[in-house]
Amino acid sequence: MFLMFVCGGGYSARYIGHVQIKCEPDVQIFLDGNFLGKTRSEMGGLILENVPSGKHSLKAVKEGCQPLEVQINLSEGQVYMHEFKAFLPQVATYEEGQESQSRETPKTGKIIIQSLPMECTITIPALNVRDMQKKKDRRILDKAPAGEYKMEFSALNRTLPYTLYLKPDQTVKIMVNFLKGTVNEENVRADGTSMASRTAGTGDIPAIAPPTPAGTTAPSAGTILYSDTFTGPDRIRPANWKILGTDSSDFWYTFENQFTTGNGDNLPGFDGYSYAVLQVPGSETWTDYSIQCSFWLRQANGQMILVARWKDKDNHYEGVLESFQSNRYLRITRVVNGKRNDLKTLQNGQDGIFIPPVEDAYSPSDAETMRFTVSGSKLSLSFADQIEIEAEDGSLKAGTAGLGECYYFIFFDNVIVQK
């Protein structure tokens, strides 16, 4: 689209130039506050003909993003070209006591920032927030698109970096303590109460993001019955997996090529257990096999579970890694007719054995591996390819394999079931 100005009001043809705008399509263009049209794909933007020479403001407005504006100085007879790119999302930010004028939209969340002392400056480049002054108890960033945000908080002559991964419809409260040099993150329910939290110190603070998949663990020799790397779109339940213990889509879904349980603290019900078990032809007849995976988890207390010879929730074997109040355990459990019986338990430090910490991990770089094997009446659980415990039981003869959790937020990857 070419737009032409009528030269009048003292202008003559010799005092004009032309402006070429390069930009993605459907962006509104304003010159000196006047709307001139939308950019078009076939033109790669918009061309303004016969613009009076001199200084002008040129603004591009894209829906859902912050406007981009530049000042130009057009010379007589000049063809001036400017490219608008790197639009930033539009975020509503306000101090506590002010009212948000925004409406929640899909795939956005809210960030609430507190600090000690109260006054600090906040920088979040991805939101075009730079040295924003915080003078009240809470600074609220509403309607922020889900994604990763690198932040910096400054006060008392020190700067604390932090990386946040914001999920859709999530409200996160961040408490920055400049006295201790820590940043604490809490997931907040709609009523304002806390669901889960973590605290990181100063320095290169890692993200809670679910980035690239963890490295595949090489299986031992044997016939692979099933394998899954969970490649595909986010927020779906992958084929061949049956979910038990919850019907909510907030649990057991794919995320960045991983299979996550969601936040187990929020699981409806009383026992805290939920499972994802394989349903492929013949899996109910599997007898002697192993199931292994790589995994990382966020919370400090809970259980990560591999299941074998699964008939139903009340009848199966479990290989369990549990952490509770800084103690860690490996356990082989038999579940028969709904009753749990621990066949073998190993506690961290027992017999001089060290179980590496797994709680409060941040990314797949912190992933560990675990394998649960059933062969005849022999059951064995290995962790980090170093520690192994064994037990004997012949109660259950056959059944499918799967994954489980109890009060954990786990990211699984590279699941392999093999004879």
One Martini backbone bead per residue (centre of mass of N, CA, C, O) as a GRO file, in nm:
protein
  419
    1MET     BB    1   0.096   0.038   0.024
    2PHE     BB    2   0.031   0.363  -0.081
    3LEU     BB    3   0.097   0.683   0.067
    4MET     BB    4  -0.034   1.020   0.011
    5PHE     BB    5   0.049   1.343   0.029
    6VAL     BB    6  -0.080   1.663   0.044
    7CYS     BB    7   0.052   1.954  -0.083
    8GLY     BB    8   0.022   2.198   0.166
    9GLY     BB    9   0.035   2.459   0.368
   10GLY     BB   10   0.335   2.556   0.227
   11TYR     BB   11   0.397   2.323   0.057
   12SER     BB   12   0.623   2.172  -0.167
   13ALA     BB   13   0.762   1.937  -0.373
   14ARG     BB   14   1.064   2.013  -0.275
   15TYR     BB   15   0.960   1.940   0.051
   16ILE     BB   16   0.998   1.624   0.002
   17GLY     BB   17   0.948   1.275   0.085
   18HIS     BB   18   1.019   0.926   0.177
   19VAL     BB   19   0.868   0.630   0.346
   20GLN     BB   20   1.006   0.321   0.448
   21ILE     BB   21   0.845   0.030   0.587
   22LYS     BB   22   0.966  -0.237   0.781
   23CYS     BB   23   0.733  -0.513   0.839
   24GLU     BB   24   0.511  -0.685   0.962
   25PRO     BB   25   0.200  -0.767   0.938
   26ASP     BB   26  -0.066  -0.583   1.083
   27VAL     BB   27   0.061  -0.297   1.138
   28GLN     BB   28   0.030   0.003   1.282
   29ILE     BB   29   0.065   0.335   1.136
   30PHE     BB   30   0.223   0.636   1.261
   31LEU     BB   31   0.218   0.998   1.190
   32ASP     BB   32   0.207   1.224   1.416
   33GLY     BB   33  -0.062   1.051   1.525
   34ASN     BB   34  -0.140   0.942   1.239
   35PHE     BB   35  -0.326   0.721   1.072
   36LEU     BB   36  -0.207   0.526   0.768
   37GLY     BB   37  -0.195   0.210   0.832
   38LYS     BB   38  -0.113  -0.118   0.723
   39THR     BB   39   0.080  -0.367   0.698
   40ARG     BB   40   0.218  -0.571   0.422
   41SER     BB   41   0.341  -0.858   0.287
   42GLU     BB   42   0.383  -0.772  -0.023
   43MET     BB   43   0.568  -0.513   0.091
   44GLY     BB   44   0.707  -0.546   0.380
   45GLY     BB   45   0.487  -0.311   0.464
   46LEU     BB   46   0.529   0.048   0.414
   47ILE     BB   47   0.450   0.340   0.199
   48LEU     BB   48   0.541   0.688   0.215
   49GLU     BB   49   0.437   0.952   0.030
   50ASN     BB   50   0.497   1.274   0.042
   51VAL     BB   51   0.670   1.376   0.286
   52PRO     BB   52   0.746   1.610   0.478
   53SER     BB   53   1.004   1.765   0.563
   54GLY     BB   54   1.160   1.663   0.859
   55LYS     BB   55   1.030   1.616   1.167
   56HIS     BB   56   0.925   1.287   1.298
   57SER     BB   57   0.686   1.057   1.412
   58LEU     BB   58   0.718   0.692   1.437
   59LYS     BB   59   0.457   0.440   1.464
   60ALA     BB   60   0.412   0.103   1.601
   61VAL     BB   61   0.116  -0.118   1.621
   62LYS     BB   62   0.073  -0.412   1.815
   63GLU     BB   63  -0.108  -0.652   1.921
   64GLY     BB   64  -0.005  -0.710   2.257
   65CYS     BB   65   0.204  -0.472   2.228
   66GLN     BB   66   0.448  -0.256   2.235
   67PRO     BB   67   0.512   0.029   2.116
   68LEU     BB   68   0.687   0.171   1.840
   69GLU     BB   69   0.923   0.456   1.847
   70VAL     BB   70   1.040   0.716   1.625
   71GLN     BB   71   1.277   0.957   1.518
   72ILE     BB   72   1.274   1.162   1.229
   73ASN     BB   73   1.484   1.305   0.948
   74LEU     BB   74   1.365   1.446   0.659
   75SER     BB   75   1.476   1.491   0.353
   76GLU     BB   76   1.497   1.625   0.062
   77GLY     BB   77   1.424   1.355  -0.154
   78GLN     BB   78   1.410   1.131   0.047
   79VAL     BB   79   1.457   0.777   0.119
   80TYR     BB   80   1.325   0.648   0.405
   81MET     BB   81   1.437   0.379   0.619
   82HIS     BB   82   1.244   0.157   0.842
   83GLU     BB   83   1.269  -0.094   1.103
   84PHE     BB   84   1.035  -0.301   1.259
   85LYS     BB   85   1.116  -0.483   1.563
   86ALA     BB   86   1.096  -0.647   1.846
   87PHE     BB   87   0.837  -0.704   1.995
   88LEU     BB   88   0.682  -0.638   2.300
   89PRO     BB   89   0.502  -0.717   2.550
   90GLN     BB   90   0.207  -0.632   2.708
   91VAL     BB   91   0.229  -0.488   3.037
   92ALA     BB   92   0.091  -0.470   3.354
   93THR     BB   93   0.206  -0.214   3.584
   94TYR     BB   94   0.184  -0.202   3.953
   95GLU     BB   95   0.115  -0.090   4.251
   96GLU     BB   96   0.014  -0.128   4.542
   97GLY     BB   97  -0.332   0.003   4.535
   98GLN     BB   98  -0.361  -0.038   4.255
   99GLU     BB   99  -0.541  -0.088   3.953
  100SER     BB  100  -0.600  -0.302   3.718
  101GLN     BB  101  -0.662  -0.258   3.352
  102SER     BB  102  -0.652  -0.554   3.298
  103ARG     BB  103  -0.694  -0.854   3.117
  104GLU     BB  104  -0.706  -1.175   3.103
  105THR     BB  105  -0.518  -1.392   2.904
  106PRO     BB  106  -0.404  -1.623   2.731
  107LYS     BB  107  -0.090  -1.717   2.828
  108THR     BB  108  -0.086  -1.584   3.118
  109GLY     BB  109   0.046  -1.393   3.400
  110LYS     BB  110   0.170  -1.331   3.739
  111ILE     BB  111   0.387  -1.084   3.903
  112ILE     BB  112   0.515  -1.068   4.239
  113ILE     BB  113   0.702  -0.807   4.407
  114GLN     BB  114   0.931  -0.830   4.673
  115SER     BB  115   1.122  -0.648   4.936
  116LEU     BB  116   1.449  -0.630   5.122
  117PRO     BB  117   1.397  -0.366   5.093
  118MET     BB  118   1.138  -0.202   4.945
  119GLU     BB  119   1.347  -0.053   4.786
  120CYS     BB  120   1.389  -0.085   4.425
  121THR     BB  121   1.518  -0.223   4.126
  122ILE     BB  122   1.386  -0.327   3.800
  123THR     BB  123   1.489  -0.584   3.555
  124ILE     BB  124   1.312  -0.681   3.233
  125PRO     BB  125   1.380  -0.708   2.913
  126ALA     BB  126   1.134  -0.880   2.792
  127LEU     BB  127   0.939  -0.626   2.919
  128ASN     BB  128   1.080  -0.343   2.915
  129VAL     BB  129   1.223  -0.346   3.201
  130ARG     BB  130   1.404  -0.053   3.337
  131ASP     BB  131   1.466   0.062   3.631
  132MET     BB  132   1.230   0.005   3.810
  133GLN     BB  133   1.047   0.146   4.061
  134LYS     BB  134   1.025   0.041   4.405
  135LYS     BB  135   0.803   0.176   4.685
  136LYS     BB  136   0.637  -0.067   4.758
  137ASP     BB  137   0.560  -0.372   4.861
  138ARG     BB  138   0.423  -0.411   4.565
  139ARG     BB  139   0.500  -0.536   4.244
  140ILE     BB  140   0.293  -0.562   3.951
  141LEU     BB  141   0.279  -0.809   3.682
  142ASP     BB  142   0.049  -0.814   3.437
  143LYS     BB  143  -0.006  -1.006   3.165
  144ALA     BB  144   0.223  -1.212   3.132
  145PRO     BB  145   0.381  -1.397   2.930
  146ALA     BB  146   0.465  -1.697   2.887
  147GLY     BB  147   0.796  -1.768   3.024
  148GLU     BB  148   1.117  -1.646   3.013
  149TYR     BB  149   1.287  -1.456   3.288
  150LYS     BB  150   1.529  -1.214   3.318
  151MET     BB  151   1.655  -1.078   3.625
  152GLU     BB  152   1.698  -0.761   3.816
  153PHE     BB  153   1.804  -0.663   4.148
  154SER     BB  154   1.836  -0.336   4.319
  155ALA     BB  155   2.026  -0.283   4.630
  156LEU     BB  156   2.258  -0.197   4.851
  157ASN     BB  157   2.488  -0.226   4.630
  158ARG     BB  158   2.321  -0.467   4.487
  159THR     BB  159   2.286  -0.755   4.257
  160LEU     BB  160   2.012  -0.974   4.170
  161PRO     BB  161   1.974  -1.258   3.998
  162TYR     BB  162   1.703  -1.401   3.785
  163THR     BB  163   1.503  -1.696   3.686
  164LEU     BB  164   1.187  -1.720   3.523
  165TYR     BB  165   0.908  -1.951   3.486
  166LEU     BB  166   0.607  -1.882   3.323
  167LYS     BB  167   0.290  -1.990   3.343
  168PRO     BB  168  -0.011  -2.037   3.259
  169ASP     BB  169  -0.212  -1.892   3.502
  170GLN     BB  170   0.020  -1.785   3.681
  171THR     BB  171   0.117  -1.708   4.020
  172VAL     BB  172   0.404  -1.514   4.125
  173LYS     BB  173   0.614  -1.485   4.412
  174ILE     BB  174   0.873  -1.245   4.487
  175MET     BB  175   1.150  -1.254   4.721
  176VAL     BB  176   1.383  -0.994   4.797
  177ASN     BB  177   1.693  -1.038   4.982
  178PHE     BB  178   1.955  -0.820   5.042
  179LEU     BB  179   2.070  -0.922   5.315
  180LYS     BB  180   2.101  -1.239   5.211
  181GLY     BB  181   2.101  -1.286   4.892
  182THR     BB  182   1.792  -1.364   4.811
  183VAL     BB  183   1.550  -1.565   4.613
  184ASN     BB  184   1.197  -1.610   4.639
  185GLU     BB  185   0.966  -1.858   4.518
  186GLU     BB  186   0.603  -1.849   4.463
  187ASN     BB  187   0.317  -2.026   4.436
  188VAL     BB  188  -0.014  -1.892   4.377
  189ARG     BB  189  -0.316  -1.875   4.464
  190ALA     BB  190  -0.614  -1.714   4.429
  191ASP     BB  191  -0.616  -1.658   4.760
  192GLY     BB  192  -0.280  -1.617   4.819
  193THR     BB  193  -0.171  -1.885   4.871
  194SER     BB  194   0.071  -2.115   4.909
  195MET     BB  195   0.216  -2.398   4.730
  196ALA     BB  196   0.524  -2.329   4.638
  197SER     BB  197   0.891  -2.328   4.693
  198ARG     BB  198   1.201  -2.134   4.637
  199THR     BB  199   1.559  -2.086   4.699
  200ALA     BB  200   1.805  -1.851   4.593
  201GLY     BB  201   2.108  -1.738   4.538
  202THR     BB  202   2.363  -1.592   4.443
  203GLY     BB  203   2.440  -1.554   4.109
  204ASP     BB  204   2.395  -1.825   3.905
  205ILE     BB  205   2.070  -1.852   3.869
  206PRO     BB  206   1.864  -2.085   3.804
  207ALA     BB  207   1.608  -2.220   3.641
  208ILE     BB  208   1.257  -2.338   3.620
  209ALA     BB  209   1.288  -2.451   3.352
  210PRO     BB  210   1.187  -2.653   3.064
  211PRO     BB  211   1.400  -2.747   2.855
  212THR     BB  212   1.595  -2.953   2.735
  213PRO     BB  213   1.653  -3.262   2.706
  214ALA     BB  214   1.779  -3.516   2.842
  215GLY     BB  215   2.001  -3.749   2.835
  216THR     BB  216   2.051  -4.050   2.716
  217THR     BB  217   2.032  -4.370   2.841
  218ALA     BB  218   2.204  -4.647   2.809
  219PRO     BB  219   2.109  -4.950   2.748
  220SER     BB  220   2.095  -5.255   2.803
  221ALA     BB  221   2.083  -5.548   2.693
  222GLY     BB  222   1.788  -5.591   2.487
  223THR     BB  223   1.450  -5.587   2.447
  224ILE     BB  224   1.249  -5.342   2.330
  225LEU     BB  225   0.919  -5.260   2.425
  226TYR     BB  226   0.966  -4.944   2.508
  227SER     BB  227   0.972  -4.590   2.400
  228ASP     BB  228   1.023  -4.237   2.528
  229THR     BB  229   1.064  -3.865   2.449
  230PHE     BB  230   0.817  -3.660   2.416
  231THR     BB  231   0.767  -3.560   2.132
  232GLY     BB  232   0.606  -3.240   2.102
  233PRO     BB  233   0.357  -3.088   2.209
  234ASP     BB  234   0.225  -2.907   2.447
  235ARG     BB  235  -0.020  -2.999   2.673
  236ILE     BB  236  -0.020  -3.317   2.651
  237ARG     BB  237  -0.121  -3.652   2.622
  238PRO     BB  238   0.033  -3.918   2.556
  239ALA     BB  239   0.047  -4.185   2.394
  240ASN     BB  240   0.002  -4.492   2.587
  241TRP     BB  241  -0.108  -4.325   2.839
  242LYS     BB  242  -0.237  -4.381   3.164
  243ILE     BB  243  -0.429  -4.198   3.393
  244LEU     BB  244  -0.398  -4.195   3.756
  245GLY     BB  245  -0.559  -3.991   4.021
  246THR     BB  246  -0.647  -3.798   3.769
  247ASP     BB  247  -0.837  -3.556   3.548
  248SER     BB  248  -0.647  -3.331   3.529
  249SER     BB  249  -0.463  -3.117   3.305
  250ASP     BB  250  -0.243  -3.031   3.540
  251PHE     BB  251  -0.163  -3.339   3.490
  252TRP     BB  252   0.014  -3.504   3.292
  253TYR     BB  253   0.231  -3.358   3.066
  254THR     BB  254   0.371  -3.197   2.813
  255PHE     BB  255   0.716  -3.039   2.828
  256GLU     BB  256   0.968  -2.983   2.649
  257ASN     BB  257   1.012  -3.293   2.589
  258GLN     BB  258   0.840  -3.380   2.840
  259PHE     BB  259   0.712  -3.553   3.140
  260THR     BB  260   0.477  -3.412   3.355
  261THR     BB  261   0.302  -3.401   3.666
  262GLY     BB  262   0.309  -3.163   3.812
  263ASN     BB  263   0.178  -3.040   4.108
  264GLY     BB  264   0.146  -3.258   4.372
  265ASP     BB  265   0.032  -3.062   4.596
  266ASN     BB  266  -0.250  -3.025   4.407
  267LEU     BB  267  -0.367  -3.295   4.440
  268PRO     BB  268  -0.635  -3.458   4.446
  269GLY     BB  269  -0.695  -3.593   4.750
  270PHE     BB  270  -0.527  -3.808   5.006
  271ASP     BB  271  -0.252  -3.976   4.906
  272GLY     BB  272  -0.088  -3.827   4.645
  273TYR     BB  273  -0.131  -4.029   4.414
  274SER     BB  274   0.008  -4.080   4.080
  275TYR     BB  275  -0.032  -4.211   3.734
  276ALA     BB  276   0.159  -4.357   3.447
  277VAL     BB  277   0.053  -4.604   3.219
  278LEU     BB  278   0.093  -4.851   3.003
  279GLN     BB  279  -0.091  -4.893   2.671
  280VAL     BB  280  -0.004  -5.175   2.506
  281PRO     BB  281   0.025  -5.434   2.327
  282GLY     BB  282   0.085  -5.681   2.582
  283SER     BB  283   0.160  -5.536   2.860
  284GLU     BB  284  -0.008  -5.725   3.059
  285THR     BB  285   0.220  -5.974   2.997
  286TRP     BB  286   0.450  -5.873   3.135
  287THR     BB  287   0.733  -5.988   3.330
  288ASP     BB  288   1.045  -5.958   3.236
  289TYR     BB  289   1.184  -5.637   3.333
  290SER     BB  290   1.263  -5.292   3.258
  291ILE     BB  291   1.252  -4.955   3.399
  292GLN     BB  292   1.363  -4.640   3.260
  293CYS     BB  293   1.500  -4.305   3.350
  294SER     BB  294   1.489  -3.965   3.337
  295PHE     BB  295   1.517  -3.702   3.601
  296TRP     BB  296   1.346  -3.416   3.755
  297LEU     BB  297   1.297  -3.206   4.055
  298ARG     BB  298   1.159  -2.950   4.270
  299GLN     BB  299   1.099  -3.067   4.536
  300ALA     BB  300   1.165  -3.176   4.877
  301ASN     BB  301   0.891  -3.351   4.901
  302GLY     BB  302   0.869  -3.702   4.808
  303GLN     BB  303   0.783  -3.922   4.520
  304MET     BB  304   0.953  -4.136   4.299
  305ILE     BB  305   0.811  -4.362   4.043
  306LEU     BB  306   0.839  -4.707   3.957
  307VAL     BB  307   0.650  -4.940   3.767
  308ALA     BB  308   0.552  -5.296   3.804
  309ARG     BB  309   0.327  -5.522   3.741
  310TRP     BB  310   0.063  -5.383   3.649
  311LYS     BB  311  -0.291  -5.394   3.722
  312ASP     BB  312  -0.333  -5.174   3.952
  313LYS     BB  313  -0.338  -4.955   4.214
  314ASP     BB  314  -0.357  -5.226   4.417
  315ASN     BB  315  -0.149  -5.386   4.195
  316HIS     BB  316   0.203  -5.363   4.253
  317TYR     BB  317   0.520  -5.233   4.181
  318GLU     BB  318   0.781  -5.031   4.353
  319GLY     BB  319   1.018  -4.779   4.272
  320VAL     BB  320   1.171  -4.564   4.521
  321LEU     BB  321   1.214  -4.208   4.558
  322GLU     BB  322   1.283  -4.036   4.867
  323SER     BB  323   1.204  -3.714   5.018
  324PHE     BB  324   1.256  -3.596   5.369
  325GLN     BB  325   1.386  -3.366   5.546
  326SER     BB  326   1.678  -3.431   5.394
  327ASN     BB  327   1.594  -3.717   5.339
  328ARG     BB  328   1.694  -4.031   5.179
  329TYR     BB  329   1.530  -4.290   4.971
  330LEU     BB  330   1.522  -4.637   4.897
  331ARG     BB  331   1.248  -4.838   4.747
  332ILE     BB  332   1.065  -5.146   4.779
  333THR     BB  333   0.722  -5.204   4.675
  334ARG     BB  334   0.425  -5.366   4.776
  335VAL     BB  335   0.101  -5.390   4.608
  336VAL     BB  336  -0.181  -5.550   4.776
  337ASN     BB  337  -0.498  -5.482   4.801
  338GLY     BB  338  -0.388  -5.176   4.890
  339LYS     BB  339  -0.132  -5.282   5.034
  340ARG     BB  340   0.164  -5.176   5.190
  341ASN     BB  341   0.506  -5.314   5.134
  342ASP     BB  342   0.825  -5.296   5.246
  343LEU     BB  343   1.098  -5.481   5.126
  344LYS     BB  344   1.306  -5.229   5.081
  345THR     BB  345   1.547  -5.009   5.259
  346LEU     BB  346   1.741  -4.705   5.186
  347GLN     BB  347   1.943  -4.486   5.357
  348ASN     BB  348   2.107  -4.220   5.381
  349GLY     BB  349   2.424  -4.342   5.512
  350GLN     BB  350   2.385  -4.629   5.491
  351ASP     BB  351   2.664  -4.810   5.490
  352GLY     BB  352   2.804  -4.550   5.345
  353ILE     BB  353   2.571  -4.450   5.160
  354PHE     BB  354   2.523  -4.220   4.888
  355ILE     BB  355   2.251  -4.010   4.812
  356PRO     BB  356   2.189  -3.800   4.591
  357PRO     BB  357   2.066  -3.504   4.536
  358VAL     BB  358   1.721  -3.398   4.402
  359GLU     BB  359   1.612  -3.169   4.528
  360ASP     BB  360   1.546  -2.866   4.394
  361ALA     BB  361   1.554  -2.855   4.101
  362TYR     BB  362   1.593  -2.674   3.766
  363SER     BB  363   1.699  -2.888   3.542
  364PRO     BB  364   1.819  -3.130   3.321
  365SER     BB  365   2.113  -3.098   3.437
  366ASP     BB  366   1.990  -3.254   3.714
  367ALA     BB  367   1.966  -3.527   3.612
  368GLU     BB  368   1.862  -3.857   3.670
  369THR     BB  369   1.876  -4.216   3.717
  370MET     BB  370   1.637  -4.496   3.687
  371ARG     BB  371   1.595  -4.856   3.778
  372PHE     BB  372   1.346  -5.119   3.731
  373THR     BB  373   1.357  -5.471   3.821
  374VAL     BB  374   1.195  -5.775   3.692
  375SER     BB  375   1.284  -6.125   3.792
  376GLY     BB  376   1.071  -6.302   3.887
  377SER     BB  377   1.142  -6.266   4.237
  378LYS     BB  378   1.332  -6.039   4.145
  379LEU     BB  379   1.416  -5.717   4.284
  380SER     BB  380   1.543  -5.403   4.137
  381LEU     BB  381   1.719  -5.090   4.234
  382SER     BB  382   1.854  -4.817   4.047
  383PHE     BB  383   2.085  -4.532   4.108
  384ALA     BB  384   2.297  -4.354   3.917
  385ASP     BB  385   2.458  -4.620   3.841
  386GLN     BB  386   2.542  -4.716   4.168
  387ILE     BB  387   2.277  -4.794   4.317
  388GLU     BB  388   2.159  -5.105   4.482
  389ILE     BB  389   1.858  -5.284   4.536
  390GLU     BB  390   1.705  -5.580   4.692
  391ALA     BB  391   1.436  -5.823   4.633
  392GLU     BB  392   1.178  -6.066   4.741
  393ASP     BB  393   0.896  -6.162   4.518
  394GLY     BB  394   0.579  -6.356   4.407
  395SER     BB  395   0.290  -6.215   4.382
  396LEU     BB  396   0.367  -6.089   4.097
  397LYS     BB  397   0.385  -6.180   3.744
  398ALA     BB  398   0.220  -5.947   3.578
  399GLY     BB  399   0.261  -5.636   3.384
  400THR     BB  400   0.284  -5.322   3.352
  401ALA     BB  401   0.428  -5.003   3.308
  402GLY     BB  402   0.553  -4.701   3.497
  403LEU     BB  403   0.458  -4.395   3.657
  404GLY     BB  404   0.520  -4.186   3.959
  405GLU     BB  405   0.367  -3.994   4.239
  406CYS     BB  406   0.431  -3.798   4.560
  407TYR     BB  407   0.437  -3.465   4.598
  408TYR     BB  408   0.553  -3.405   4.312
  409PHE     BB  409   0.769  -3.233   4.061
  410ILE     BB  410   0.808  -3.394   3.751
  411PHE     BB  411   1.064  -3.477   3.498
  412PHE     BB  412   1.044  -3.681   3.222
  413ASP     BB  413   1.272  -3.909   3.038
  414ASN     BB  414   1.374  -4.162   2.858
  415VAL     BB  415   1.188  -4.411   2.826
  416ILE     BB  416   1.259  -4.764   2.911
  417VAL     BB  417   1.149  -5.085   2.797
  418GLN     BB  418   1.300  -5.408   2.888
  419LYS     BB  419   1.430  -5.739   2.878
   0.00000   0.00000   0.00000
